[in-house]
Amino acid sequence: MAGTHRPKPDTGIRDCRLQQECHPIRSFHNSVAFLTGAAGGIGLGMAHAFATQGIKLALADVDADRLADVQRQFKAAGHDVLVFALDVGNRTALKQAAAQVVEHFGALNIVCANAGVAGFFGPLQDGSEADWDWVVDVNLKGAVNTVQACLPYLLDQPAKAHIVLTSSISGLRVYSPSRGQGMYNTTKFALVGYGEALHADLHSLGVGVSILCPGVVNTDISNSGRKRPARYGGPYEIGQDFDLAKAASTGTDPVQFGHWVLKAMQRDQLYVITHPQDRAMVEARHARILQAFDDCAELTK
Ligand SMILES: NC(=O)c1ccc[n+]([C@@H]2O[C@H](COP(=O)([O-])OP(=O)(O)OC[C@H]3O[C@@H](n4cnc5c(N)ncnc54)[C@H](O)[C@@H]3O)[C@@H](O)[C@H]2O)c1
């Protein structure tokens, strides 16, 4: 009927089933990447993958000893790698590091806000304020601090600038019961929202965003509690029914994962899913949200 047709609002979401069409492959050869949480695990895996493409590396981590080892290894392989022993909670240190990267390499194109901790593992009703502070300070605020420190330089490199946020498949679904991951889930869901907002604000300015949502990768994350600083309650062991260490040991090789991330960056892909196992859980969650839209009419009549 004339006059009743309402155009759908533009959500900014395009049909990208033909990814190549939507996302011409970009090259990051000779770019400069700043990665946090890069002394081991996924951060180091991405660094190795990036190095194979001629990307110059600036690596940051709170673990100064392991970072120094990593620098020695890259130097032995002929790579000029800058390292920064810093805590992602320290905004001043991050800003100084970003400025030094640009001074040394002449640019900063890629930032990987990757540092993260498993945090408190247990039912939410058992977590303390200090438990919340640690996981939020590192996983969420640490990522925001990292991006904020690097963003001015990325904006100088339109079309060759990219932000990578390491969220998790735990940023897209929650187990029921949560397997003790409720705090971790909360921070990783927040990173998905942060990444979507960054994409909405920065895409037209030539800065790409990728939100990594991996399943299990073979890293040391199950031991992150051993290095919890005193101000958050000091070191602890994750003791839970769900054996995180055993699960991690069966996970993807971090360097392999790094190559998948590189491919996603080249395709300018927003969500990066590398482990399809939990698809049904994500679909069920979305179905529940859509059901609430259907229920809306009932609630509000
Ligand atoms: N391993 C997995 O299965 C998996 C799955 C999904 C997402 N992730 C995410 O991947 C990211 C990397 O974790 P990983 O699995 O490689 O674990 P990892 O423990 O091997 O590496 C994390 C690194 O971050 C560093 N770090 C911790 N706190 C820091 C701080 N305050 N400041 C600076 N550096 C700090 C650690 O020293 C360590 O080198 C995390 O954000 C994690 O949540 C991991």
The ligand as an SDF file (V2000), in Angstrom:
LIG
                    3D

 44 48  0  0  0  0  0  0  0  0999 V2000
   44.9820  -19.4830   24.5830 N   0  0  0  0  0  0  0  0  0  0  0  0
   43.7250  -19.5000   24.2410 C   0  0  0  0  0  0  0  0  0  0  0  0
   43.1230  -20.5820   24.0640 O   0  0  0  0  0  0  0  0  0  0  0  0
   42.9860  -18.2150   23.9920 C   0  0  0  0  0  0  0  0  0  0  0  0
   41.7080  -18.2850   23.3970 C   0  0  0  0  0  0  0  0  0  0  0  0
   41.0090  -17.1060   23.1710 C   0  0  0  0  0  0  0  0  0  0  0  0
   41.5850  -15.8950   23.4890 C   0  0  0  0  0  0  0  0  0  0  0  0
   42.8340  -15.8650   24.0860 N   0  0  0  0  0  0  0  0  0  0  0  0
   43.4040  -14.5450   24.3890 C   0  0  0  0  0  0  0  0  0  0  0  0
   44.6640  -14.4370   23.7630 O   0  0  0  0  0  0  0  0  0  0  0  0
   45.4120  -13.4130   24.4070 C   0  0  0  0  0  0  0  0  0  0  0  0
   46.8250  -13.9030   24.6300 C   0  0  0  0  0  0  0  0  0  0  0  0
   46.7910  -14.9700   25.5860 O   0  0  0  0  0  0  0  0  0  0  0  0
   47.6190  -16.3150   25.4000 P   0  0  0  0  0  0  0  0  0  0  0  0
   46.6370  -17.4210   25.2780 O   0  0  0  0  0  0  0  0  0  0  0  0
   48.6600  -16.1660   24.3800 O   0  0  0  0  0  0  0  0  0  0  0  0
   48.2170  -16.4650   26.8850 O   0  0  0  0  0  0  0  0  0  0  0  0
   49.7260  -16.2980   27.4070 P   0  0  0  0  0  0  0  0  0  0  0  0
   49.6060  -16.3020   28.8940 O   0  0  0  0  0  0  0  0  0  0  0  0
   50.5960  -17.3260   26.7680 O   0  0  0  0  0  0  0  0  0  0  0  0
   50.1640  -14.8710   26.8790 O   0  0  0  0  0  0  0  0  0  0  0  0
   49.6790  -13.6780   27.4440 C   0  0  0  0  0  0  0  0  0  0  0  0
   50.8230  -12.6820   27.5450 C   0  0  0  0  0  0  0  0  0  0  0  0
   50.3200  -11.4560   28.0880 O   0  0  0  0  0  0  0  0  0  0  0  0
   51.2570  -10.9790   29.0370 C   0  0  0  0  0  0  0  0  0  0  0  0
   50.5830  -10.1180   30.0040 N   0  0  0  0  0  0  0  0  0  0  0  0
   49.7460  -10.4790   31.0050 C   0  0  0  0  0  0  0  0  0  0  0  0
   49.3760   -9.4100   31.7160 N   0  0  0  0  0  0  0  0  0  0  0  0
   49.9670   -8.3340   31.1430 C   0  0  0  0  0  0  0  0  0  0  0  0
   49.9630   -6.9520   31.4210 C   0  0  0  0  0  0  0  0  0  0  0  0
   49.2610   -6.4470   32.4580 N   0  0  0  0  0  0  0  0  0  0  0  0
   50.6810   -6.1220   30.6300 N   0  0  0  0  0  0  0  0  0  0  0  0
   51.4000   -6.6080   29.5950 C   0  0  0  0  0  0  0  0  0  0  0  0
   51.4530   -7.9140   29.2870 N   0  0  0  0  0  0  0  0  0  0  0  0
   50.7380   -8.7760   30.0470 C   0  0  0  0  0  0  0  0  0  0  0  0
   51.8330  -12.2270   29.6880 C   0  0  0  0  0  0  0  0  0  0  0  0
   53.0810  -11.9770   30.3150 O   0  0  0  0  0  0  0  0  0  0  0  0
   51.9300  -13.1740   28.5010 C   0  0  0  0  0  0  0  0  0  0  0  0
   53.1850  -13.0890   27.8550 O   0  0  0  0  0  0  0  0  0  0  0  0
   44.6610  -13.0870   25.7010 C   0  0  0  0  0  0  0  0  0  0  0  0
   43.9480  -11.8760   25.5300 O   0  0  0  0  0  0  0  0  0  0  0  0
   43.7060  -14.2530   25.8430 C   0  0  0  0  0  0  0  0  0  0  0  0
   42.5580  -13.9100   26.5760 O   0  0  0  0  0  0  0  0  0  0  0  0
   43.5330  -16.9990   24.3270 C   0  0  0  0  0  0  0  0  0  0  0  0
  1  2  1  0
  2  3  2  0
  2  4  1  0
  4  5  1  0
  4 44  2  0
  5  6  2  0
  6  7  1  0
  7  8  2  0
  8  9  1  0
  8 44  1  0
  9 10  1  0
  9 42  1  0
 10 11  1  0
 11 12  1  0
 11 40  1  0
 12 13  1  0
 13 14  1  0
 14 15  2  0
 14 16  1  0
 14 17  1  0
 17 18  1  0
 18 19  2  0
 18 20  1  0
 18 21  1  0
 21 22  1  0
 22 23  1  0
 23 24  1  0
 23 38  1  0
 24 25  1  0
 25 26  1  0
 25 36  1  0
 26 27  1  0
 26 35  1  0
 27 28  2  0
 28 29  1  0
 29 30  1  0
 29 35  2  0
 30 31  1  0
 30 32  2  0
 32 33  1  0
 33 34  2  0
 34 35  1  0
 36 37  1  0
 36 38  1  0
 38 39  1  0
 40 41  1  0
 40 42  1  0
 42 43  1  0
M  CHG  2   8   1  16  -1
M  END
$$$$
